[in-house]
């Protein structure tokens, strides 16, 4: 009986682990995720807060929903942990998709010091030295 319980637990744990890794891989390979991380890695305010290189945390939180049946619409709401030699912070992504093209409505980084670095605000890119 104990062997049966151990095997059942191992099967369930393996299934959950596979599901988590599948979701992680799907999110991290999405256009909206990779585009947001690329913008953050190139932004002087994020670089100043984290240093370089900037790495991503293990698991993003949120959702990426897209459809190809209605001309390529969708939306994304993500929180991505970014880590650098100087610390860590969260990249918040709010984006919409129309005709297979992602547009960031709001893209901001919040560092350990709680300072907000806007990359995109209300659909408009924010200059690196602009004060929100």
C-alpha positions, 0 to 999 in steps of 0.5 A, spaced: 500 500 500 505 505 501 508 504 494 502 505 491 501 512 495 508 514 493 507 512 486 501 516 485 504 522 489 510 521 484 505 521 478 501 527 480 507 531 482 510 530 475 503 532 472 503 538 476 510 540 474 509 539 467 503 543 467 507 549 470 513 548 466 508 548 460 505 555 462 512 558 463 514 556 457 508 558 453 508 565 457 516 566 456 515 565 448 510 570 447 511 576 443 508 581 448 513 578 454 519 578 449 518 585 447 516 587 454 523 584 457 527 587 451 524 594 452 526 593 460 533 591 458 534 597 454 531 602 458 536 607 462 532 607 468 531 599 469 539 599 468 540 604 473 536 600 478 538 593 476 545 593 473 547 589 468 546 583 466 538 583 467 535 576 468 528 574 468 525 570 474 523 563 474 515 564 473 511 570 470 504 571 473 498 573 469 495 572 463 496 572 455 490 571 451 490 572 444 485 569 438 487 568 431 479 567 429 477 575 429 483 578 426 488 577 431 486 580 437 488 579 445 490 582 451 496 581 456 496 582 463 503 580 466 508 581 472 515 579 470 520 579 476 527 582 473 533 581 477 540 584 476 547 585 480 544 591 484 537 588 486 530 586 483 524 588 481 517 587 477 515 589 470 508 590 469 505 589 462 498 591 460 498 590 453 492 589 447 493 586 441 489 588 434 490 585 427 496 581 430 500 587 433 501 588 440 500 595 443 503 596 450 498 601 454 502 601 460 509 598 461 512 600 468 518 597 472 518 598 480 524 596 483 526 594 490 526 602 492 519 602 490 521 607 485 516 607 478 520 607 472 515 608 466 517 605 459 510 606 456 504 610 459 497 610 456 500 607 450 505 613 449 513 611 450 516 615 456 522 618 455 528 615 460 529 622 463 521 624 464 518 625 471 511 621 471 
